[in-house]
Amino acid sequence: MTNTPDTAYRVLARKYRPETFADLVGQEAMVRTLKNAFEADRIAQAFVMTGIRGTGKTTTARIIAKGINCIGPDGTGGPTTEPCGVCENCVAIMEGRHVDVMEMDAASRTGVGDIREIIESVHYRAASARYKIYIIDEVHMLSTSAFNALLKTLEEPPAHVKFIFATTEIRKVPVTVLSRCQRFDLRRIEPEDMIGMLQRIAAGEHAEIAEDALALITRAAEGSARDATSLLDQAISHGAGETTVEQVRAMLGLADRGRVLDLYQMIMR
Ligand SMILES: [Zn+2]
């Protein structure tokens, strides 16, 4: 997680966005597989990340992109699962401005023309990084003809190119594309991991929040780290002193179930 001192207010979800594999909460299986692959120098040509929203698919894609292109603080390092975060590649990727790391959202660019643009650019070597990386978010939104065009490139990808796809709906991605990708299923984050993460963020913000309030936020977030973090963000900016479970309940707009039931029974009588 970032520890950069910030005077300007930043939303917590951005401030605490994981920047290394070690920061990723509750995705140990994926991290282990990636570590093994990187150490054996067998980095897949294409990856696909799937999972519900807010489980860190695009964040993971960026971390992989950094790991593949990191050159280390002294500029001599190779691909690593512990990107240094300080080399020019790491910094530019983190800020989303690396010329060799293209991020596109298939939800807004789904046409075959857009894919053709990509395909034409894959043959040019990377400008400064080790690999050119194409991150395509919500890849299931691509049109059939766009998928067909992409498939041709996946069948014979240039050695200097890697693809990282992310999707919430893996069943809508053609099997022909999936079969050429290393697939990772990002799990919903378990409640205990989520509470631990929220506690670390609250401590980092010098905010006090009751344990049962954190449990309520965790339940409302349904396994999404991003949702949990933004709920925490709202909760602690509302509360002066310790944030209580009542404040969080009010914030979430949960009706007091007991009172609703009383009312119902009264009507029935
Ligand atoms: Zn680096």
Residues whose N, C-alpha, C, O or C-beta is under 5 A from the ligand:
A	BS01	ZN	C70 I71 G72 P83 C84 G85 V86 C87 C90
